[in-house]
Amino acid sequence: MNTTPQPPTAPTPQTWDRMWATRPVRLPKSQGGNAYIAGVCEGIGVRYQIDPTLIRIAFVLAAFTGAGLSLYLLCWMLFPRYSVDKAPVEVLFDNRNGRYSADQSTGWVLVFTFLFLSGSLGFGSRGIISGTTLFTLAIGALVWYLLHQRTPQPPAGLIADFAPPAPDKATTPQPEVDLSAYSPAPGFDAVHRPQPPAWDPLGTVPELWDLPEPGPAVAPEPPKRTRVWPWVVVGFVVIAVSASGAIGMFRAERPLANINQTITQQEQIQPEYTTNVGSINLDFSKLKELTEDTDVTAYTDLGSINVSLPTAVKVRLTCTTDLGSVHCPSDPVINPTAPGKTLTLHLSTDLGSVNADSP
């Protein structure tokens, strides 16, 4: 008999559908969870029967790649609250008479926050998303798949609107987990576990509970329509992130180092001073009169920009940061009466400070 371990089978569309139908629920503090934010980590832990602390550590480690927060927001969008049958991303355009108002509002905030952080909406000066972010999201999907392979059945009573398959010899039974500490969301009822049928009042043969009750035949319910549009929304998010990442990867490579330059002649000026992580220090204080208008861009994803402005050259200045501080002259035109042409400086960082002053 061959006992060699077999590698996991490749995921199929049916596998992904099953993963979606049995995805974790969130267990926020307001519903009895020990959550620090939205209950994502505890929900994953309960669903796949692992310590939530390990999940929290994994998200913290992912944060060092720059994608941990985006990955957490994505889970927040895709996972419904305990006792709620729809996730925030599923009710963006379907509120059902106000029943999902809280989740709908949360969903829109999460979508725009996710796209903002990923750079997909263009708020980042140069598209801060990188191949590392896409790699982290791919690893997250792979971990989800492996967890599902390890624990394909969710705990009984955990997921709303979920009907377990008819048991057979190949079906893994649903784990029994004490959910009494968790309360349903306002306006929703707790998920009820299957009850023994009338012909088995003692619950002695649960593996046969899928058999119909004796009596007149009941017409089968019409098949439920496959809910495709949530995957359309997810696909849009993935495409937006991928497009932003692809644009970022085609840009010129920027070093992870500080840039320190003292410029005294027009010939020394470069059109761009850019870096991924690090500070940019440019000294134009002794720059001589220009013979032609010159544009200069200084940009860093993470770090500070410090510029000493010239005293003998007319300067037009713009200073921006997505998250940080700006200390630049209030008048965008410096030395307006200086002879010669104009030096235009565009100083920008995604996360950090921008400082420009005269010596």
N, C-alpha and C positions, 0 to 999 in steps of 0.2 A: 504493500500500500504506500503510495507516494505521500509523504508528510511535508514536502517542501512548501513553505508559505507562498501563497499566491499574491502577486501584486494587486493593488486596488484596481478595479475595472475603471475604464474611462467613463466620465460622466456622460449621460445621455439626456435628451430633452425630458424624458420621464423622470430622471433623477433630479434634474433642476426643478421641475414642477413639484416633486415630492419635498424637496428642500424648502421651497417657497411655502408650501402648505403647512409645513411643520417648523417653520422658522421660530426663533425665540420670541417671547414677549418681553416687554419691559416691566420691571417691578420697581416703580418709583417709591420714594419714601412716603408719599402721601397715601400709598396703598399698602403700607406695611413693610416695604422693602428696606434693606440697609443701604440704600443708594446714596452716592455722593452727588450725582448730577441727575441723570434721567433713568437710572435702573437698567442700563444696557448690560453692564458686566454681570450683575446678579441674574438677569434674565438668561444670558448665555450659560451661566454656570448651572442654573436649575434645569434648563432645557437639556443640556448635554452631560449633566451629572458630574461636573468638575468644580473645584473650588473657585468661587468668583474672584478671590484674591489673585489667582494666577492670571485671570483675564485682565484684571486691572493692571498688573505688572506688564502684561503684553502690550496694552495700549500706551502705557508710559514709555516703554522701549520704542514703540512705533513713533511716538512723538519726536524722538531724536532724529528720525529720518525726515521730519517735516510734514508727514502725512498722517500722524496719529490722530490729530483733531478732526481732519477731514474724514477719516475712516470712522471715527466715533459718530460724527454727524450723519454719515450715511446709514449706519446702523440705527440711529435714532429715527431717521426717516422711514426705514423699511420695517422696523419692528413695532407692532401695535402694543398698546398698554394691556396689562392683564385684564381679562374679561371683555375687552373691546375686540370686535371682529375685523377691524380695518386699521391699517397703519396710516400715519400722517400723509405719506405720499399717495395713498389710494383715495383720499377724500379731498384732494386739492380742488376738484371740480364737481364733487358729489357730496353734499352736506346732509341730504336726507332730512329735510324739515328741521334743521338746526341740531340734530342729535350729535353730530360730529363737529360742532363749532370749535371746541377747544383743540381737537386734533387737526382741523383744517388750518386754523391760525398758526399752530405750531409748525405744520408742514410747510407753509409758505415762508416762514422765518428761516426754517432749516434749509430749504432749497436755496434761497438767496445768500444765506450765510455760507453754505457749502461752495457755491459758485464763486462767491467773493474771495474766500480763502484760497480756492484753487487757482484763482487768476482767470477763470473762464469768462468772466464778465468784463475783463479788461481793466479792472481797477488797479491791478498790479502794474507798476511802471513798465516792466519788461516781461511779464509772464513768469511769476515766481515758481510756478509748477515745473517740475523736472521729471526726468525718467525715474528718479528715485521714488517720487510720489506714485507714479503709475505702478512701479514694481511693488510698493507696499500694498496698494489696493489689490493687486493680483495675488499677493501672498495671503491677504485676508480672505479672498474668495477660495483659495486652495485650503486654508485652515478650516473654513466653514464646511467645505466638501468632506474633508477628513473627519471632522467631528460628526457629521451626519452619518458617514459610513460606520463610525464607532457606535453611535447611539441613534439608529434610524427612527425609533419610536419616541414621541414626546411623552413626558409623564401624564398619566391619566388626569384629566380635568384642568390641564394647564392652558390649552389653546382653545379659544372660542371658535365655534363653527368648524370643528374638525371631527370627522368621523373616521375612526380607525378602520383599517381594512379587515375583511373577514379573516379570522385566524386560520392558519393552517400550519403544517409542520415547519415551513420555512419562515413563518412570521415571528419576529421578535416581539415578545409581550411588552406592553407599556409599563415603564417603571412606576412604582408606587411611591409618591412623594407627598409629605404632609404640607398642604397648601393652606392650612387654617389660619396662618399668620397674615395672609394677604387678603385684602378686601377688594371688592369690585370697584371699578371707576364709577363716579356719579352718573346715574342714568342707565347703568348696565347691571346685569345680573352675573353672579359668579358662575363659572363653568360647572355644570353638573356632570358627575361621572355616570357612566352607564349603570342603570338599575336592572336587577334581575327581572326577567319576564315572568308572567303569571304562572307559566308551567314549571318554573324553577325558583320557587319562592325562597329557598335556602341558599341560592347562589352557588350550587355545587358544581355546575358545569359551565363556567363562563365562556369556555371555548366554543360553545354552541349557541350563545345568545343571539348570534346573527340570524338564526332560524326564525321564520315568521311565526307569529302567534296563530294558533288554530282558529279558524273562523272563515268567513267569506273572503274571497280574494279581493284584494285592494289594487286598484289601478296604479301602476307605477308612476311616480312623479316624473314630470318632464325633465330631461337632462338639464343640468345647470349650464348656463353659458360660460364659456371659458373667459376668465377675466384677463384680457390681453393688455389693456391699456396701462396697468401698472408697470409692465415690462417696457412699454414704450417710453414712459417717463424715466425709468431707470436707464434705458438705452440712450435717451437724450443726455442725461447727466454724464454717462460714460463717454459718449461721443464728444461732449463739450470739454471734458477733462482731457481726453486723448488728443483732441485738436490743439488745445492750449499747450499740452506737453510736447506735441510734435513741433509746434512753432518754436517753442523754447529750445528744443534740441537742434534746430537748424540755425539758431543764432550763433554768432561767433562765441567761442569759448572764452569765459572770463576766469581769471585766476582767483584762487582763494588766498589772497595776500593783500597787504597794505600797499598803497600807491603814494609815493612822496615825490613831488616834482616842484622845482623852482624854474619858472619861465620868465626870461628877460627879453627874448627876441621873438618876433612873429614866427620865424621858421621853426621854433621849438614847440609851437602849439600843436597838439593833436586834436582831431575832431571829437574823440571819445576817450574818456577815462572810466573804465568799468571794472567791477570785480563782483564775485558772488558773495563772499564774506570777507570783510575787512574794511579799513578806513581809507579814505581818499583825502590827501592833504596837498593842496595846490597853492603855490605862492606866486601870485601875479603882481606883487607889490612894486617890483622894479621893471615891469614891462614897459617897453618904449612905444612910441607912437606907431599905430598900425597904418598900413598903406591900403588895406582892403578889409571889408566887413568880414568878421570871423565868428562862426558858431562853434561852441564847445558844449558837450554833454558830459556830465559827471554823474555816474549812477552806481549804486551798490544795492544788492538784495538785503544784506544785513550788515549794518555798520554805520559809521558817521562820515560826513563830508565836511571838510573844513577848508575854506578858501580865503586867502588874503587878497583883497581887491586891489587893482592898480590905482595909482594916484594921478597918472598922466594920460589915461585912456578912458574914453566914454564907454560905459558898460550898461547893458540891459540885462536884468537879472530875474530869474524865476527860481523859487525854492519850494519844493514839495516833499512831503513824506506821507506814506499811508498810515504809519503808526509810529509816532515819535514827536520830537520837538523841532521847531524851525526858529532860527535866530538870524534874520537877514534884515537889511535896511528896508524901511517901510516904503521908500520911494524906489520903484523898479528901475529908474534911470539914475546912474551914478556918474558924476563928473560930466554933466550935460554940455558944458562949454569947452571940454578938452578938444584939442585939434586932432585931426586924423579920423580914421574910420572907427566903427563900433565893434566892441567885443560883446557877443551875446552868450551868456552863461545859463545853462539849464542844469540845475542841481536837484537830484532826486534820489530818494531811498525808500525801500518798502518798509523797513523796520530799522529805525535809528534816528539820529539827529542831523540837521543841516545847518551849518553855521557859515556866514559870510560877513566879513567886516574889513574896514580899511586899517592899514597898519598904524 
